Amino acid sequence: MIDVTHHFMKLGLSENEAKAYVATIALGEGKVKEISQESGVPRSKTYEIMEQLAEKGLVEVENSTPIRYRANEPMEASNHLMKDIKLANDEVMKYLIDIGRRTEKRENPIWTSKGDWATDHKMREMIESAKSDVVIICINRHLIRYAKQISMASETKPITIVLVHQPESFVGLLGKAKILKLKLDEPWQEKLVPELGAISEKGLMIKDSQYNLELLMTCDHHDSMLLSKEGESYRAIMCSGTVLNFVIQKLIEDLVKRAEVVKKDTNSRKLSTNVEHEFTGWT
């Protein structure tokens, strides 16, 4: 019931409204006292809550003493809530787009996105909007989240992917993208990596910190992204026209030069099958 309540709250109900509505469905129909006992909502608040649900069209009220309530069909109730959310969203978007057009745009060379949804959205947006080319350095397997976008984008622009762990497993899954392998046994890496931190299948864990660098990307030789996981949350730093952007792009160029083209081998099909299984979870 806790999880269901949580989801109803995402549809616009308060916690007590969600609990009372679920309790009414469980009872079939009931009086305020019964709904209060079933839902855990204080009896002093249950009548008000049920009237609010009635106004929202989620329950019916029996003309009796004491008053009894009956839940409307859950699917219809859900569709009704979704319709209200869509209408509200349409109005909000119309207003925000309108004021956004009137707002003076100020260039800022560095922006940050936080959280899984925001960083995924920005990553896909940059891949899709790139005009000339995309280059990605991925230290772990995070790239699988964007396999579909990379494959589609590779039909219209050059995309180069440099991978550290099992690059062969991505063969055939990234469309026409060029897949390269970054060797971990190069002398420069043996010196550089220990100074920065430790590379594992999770990424480059920066020494003495919670920063886990997973991915670097540059688009059109102009815009760059650095993606890291900090604790349990992702952070993407986007930059253009700054010394940071210059450093990131030069680093990416150097890594590409030191990488080698991935060749198919007898294990590549088996590895690709394993990645395809992961891939289906992100499409």
C-alpha positions in Angstrom: 0.0 0.0 0.0 2.9 2.4 0.7 4.2 2.0 -2.9 0.8 2.5 -4.4 0.2 5.5 -2.2 3.5 6.9 -3.4 2.5 6.6 -7.1 -0.9 8.1 -6.5 0.9 11.1 -4.9 2.8 11.5 -8.2 -0.6 11.8 -9.9 -1.5 14.8 -7.8 -3.2 13.3 -4.7 -2.1 14.2 -1.2 -0.8 11.4 1.0 -4.0 11.2 3.0 -6.1 11.3 -0.2 -4.1 8.5 -1.7 -4.4 6.3 1.4 -8.1 7.0 1.7 -8.8 6.2 -2.0 -6.8 2.9 -1.9 -8.6 2.0 1.4 -12.0 2.7 -0.3 -11.1 0.4 -3.2 -10.0 -2.3 -0.7 -13.3 -2.0 1.1 -15.5 -1.7 -1.9 -17.5 0.9 -0.1 -17.5 2.1 3.5 -18.3 4.7 6.1 -15.9 7.3 7.4 -15.0 5.2 10.4 -14.3 2.1 8.3 -12.2 4.1 5.8 -10.3 5.7 8.6 -9.5 2.4 10.1 -8.4 0.8 6.8 -6.3 3.8 5.6 -4.8 5.0 8.8 -6.0 8.5 8.1 -7.2 10.2 11.4 -11.0 10.0 11.6 -11.1 13.7 12.2 -9.7 14.3 8.8 -11.3 11.4 6.9 -14.6 13.1 6.1 -12.9 16.2 4.6 -10.5 14.0 2.6 -13.4 11.9 1.2 -15.2 15.0 0.2 -12.1 16.2 -1.6 -11.9 12.8 -3.4 -15.6 13.2 -4.4 -14.9 16.7 -5.8 -12.1 15.2 -7.9 -14.4 12.5 -9.2 -12.6 9.6 -7.6 -15.4 8.4 -5.3 -19.2 8.4 -5.2 -21.2 9.5 -2.2 -24.3 7.6 -1.0 -27.2 9.7 0.1 -27.5 8.0 3.5 -26.9 8.4 7.2 -24.2 7.8 8.0 -22.6 8.7 4.7 -21.0 5.9 2.7 -18.4 6.3 0.0 -17.7 4.0 -3.0 -14.6 4.2 -5.2 -15.0 4.8 -8.9 -13.3 2.4 -11.3 -9.5 2.6 -10.7 -8.6 2.8 -14.4 -11.1 5.6 -15.0 -9.8 7.4 -11.9 -6.2 7.1 -13.1 -7.1 8.4 -16.6 -8.9 11.3 -15.1 -5.9 12.2 -13.0 -3.6 11.9 -16.0 -5.8 14.1 -18.0 -5.7 16.8 -15.3 -1.9 16.5 -15.2 -1.6 16.8 -19.0 -3.8 19.8 -19.1 -1.8 21.5 -16.3 1.4 20.5 -18.0 0.3 22.0 -21.3 -0.6 25.3 -19.6 2.7 25.4 -17.7 4.8 24.6 -20.8 2.9 27.2 -22.8 3.6 29.9 -20.2 7.2 28.9 -19.7 8.0 28.8 -23.4 6.3 32.2 -23.8 8.3 33.9 -21.1 11.5 32.1 -22.2 11.2 33.7 -25.6 11.0 37.1 -24.1 13.9 36.6 -21.8 17.3 37.9 -22.8 19.6 35.0 -23.3 23.0 35.3 -21.6 25.8 33.1 -22.6 27.4 31.1 -19.7 30.3 28.8 -20.6 29.7 26.2 -17.9 26.5 24.4 -16.9 25.8 21.5 -14.5 23.0 18.9 -14.6 22.4 16.7 -11.6 20.5 13.4 -11.2 20.0 10.4 -13.5 17.1 11.8 -15.6 18.7 15.2 -16.1 22.2 13.8 -17.1 20.7 11.2 -19.4 18.5 13.8 -21.1 21.5 16.2 -21.6 23.7 13.4 -22.9 21.1 12.3 -25.5 20.4 15.9 -26.4 24.0 16.6 -27.2 24.5 13.5 -29.2 21.3 14.2 -31.3 22.0 17.9 -31.8 25.7 17.6 -32.8 26.2 18.8 -36.4 29.6 17.5 -37.4 30.9 14.8 -35.1 30.8 13.2 -31.6 33.7 11.7 -29.7 33.1 9.8 -26.4 35.6 8.3 -23.9 33.8 5.8 -21.7 35.7 4.3 -18.8 33.0 1.9 -17.6 29.8 0.4 -19.3 27.6 3.5 -18.8 27.5 4.0 -22.5 25.0 1.2 -22.9 22.3 3.7 -21.7 22.8 5.7 -24.9 23.4 2.8 -27.4 20.1 3.5 -29.3 20.8 7.3 -29.7 24.4 6.6 -30.7 23.3 4.0 -33.3 20.7 6.4 -34.8 23.0 9.4 -34.8 25.9 7.4 -36.4 23.8 7.3 -39.6 24.2 11.0 -40.2 27.4 12.0 -38.5 30.8 10.5 -37.6 30.9 9.1 -34.0 34.0 7.8 -32.4 33.8 5.7 -29.2 36.8 4.9 -27.0 36.1 2.2 -24.5 38.2 0.7 -21.7 36.3 -2.4 -20.6 35.3 -5.1 -23.0 35.0 -2.8 -26.1 34.4 -5.9 -28.2 31.0 -6.4 -26.5 29.7 -3.2 -28.2 30.6 -4.3 -31.7 27.4 -4.3 -33.8 25.4 -2.4 -31.2 26.5 1.2 -31.9 25.5 1.4 -35.6 28.3 2.9 -37.7 30.2 4.4 -34.8 33.9 3.7 -34.8 34.9 1.7 -31.7 38.3 2.0 -30.3 40.0 0.3 -27.4 42.1 2.2 -24.8 45.0 0.1 -23.4 45.5 0.2 -19.7 49.0 -1.0 -19.9 50.5 2.0 -21.7 53.4 3.6 -19.8 51.8 7.0 -19.6 48.7 5.5 -18.0 50.8 3.5 -15.5 52.1 6.8 -14.3 49.0 9.0 -14.7 46.2 6.8 -13.4 47.7 6.0 -10.0 48.2 9.8 -9.4 44.5 10.5 -10.2 42.9 7.4 -8.7 42.1 3.9 -9.6 40.4 2.5 -12.7 37.8 -0.3 -12.3 34.8 -1.5 -14.1 32.9 1.3 -12.4 35.0 4.1 -13.7 38.0 6.2 -12.6 37.6 6.8 -8.8 39.4 10.0 -8.1 41.8 9.5 -5.2 40.6 10.8 -1.7 37.1 11.8 -3.0 33.7 10.5 -3.9 34.0 11.4 -7.5 33.8 8.5 -10.0 34.6 9.7 -13.5 32.7 7.6 -16.0 32.6 9.5 -19.3 34.0 12.4 -21.4 32.4 13.7 -24.6 33.0 16.4 -27.1 30.7 17.5 -29.9 31.6 19.5 -33.0 35.0 20.4 -31.5 33.1 23.0 -29.5 31.0 21.6 -26.7 32.2 19.2 -24.0 30.7 17.1 -21.2 32.3 15.4 -18.2 30.0 12.8 -16.5 30.8 11.6 -13.0 28.9 9.7 -10.3 29.1 11.3 -6.9 27.8 9.0 -4.2 24.5 7.6 -5.7 23.8 10.5 -8.0 25.1 11.6 -11.4 26.5 15.0 -12.3 27.2 16.2 -15.8 29.4 19.3 -16.4 28.9 20.9 -19.8 31.3 23.6 -21.1 32.2 25.5 -24.2 34.5 28.3 -25.1 36.6 28.0 -21.9 40.0 26.8 -20.8 38.2 23.8 -19.2 36.6 22.9 -22.5 40.0 23.3 -24.3 41.7 20.9 -21.7 38.9 18.3 -22.0 39.0 18.3 -25.8 42.8 18.0 -25.9 42.6 15.1 -23.4 40.0 13.4 -25.6 42.1 13.9 -28.7 45.2 12.5 -27.0 43.3 9.4 -25.8 41.9 8.8 -29.3 45.4 8.9 -30.7 46.6 6.4 -28.2 43.6 4.0 -28.8 43.4 1.2 -31.3 40.5 0.0 -33.5 38.6 -2.9 -32.0 38.8 -6.1 -34.0 36.2 -8.8 -33.9 37.2 -12.0 -32.3 35.6 -15.3 -31.5 34.3 -14.0 -28.2 32.8 -10.8 -29.6 29.5 -12.3 -30.4 29.1 -13.8 -26.9 30.1 -10.5 -25.3 27.7 -8.6 -27.6 24.9 -10.9 -26.5 25.5 -10.1 -22.9 25.5 -6.4 -23.7 22.3 -6.7 -25.7 20.7 -8.1 -22.6 21.7 -5.0 -20.7 20.7 -2.8 -23.7 17.1 -4.0 -23.6 16.8 -2.5 -20.1 17.5 1.0 -21.4 15.4 1.1 -24.5 
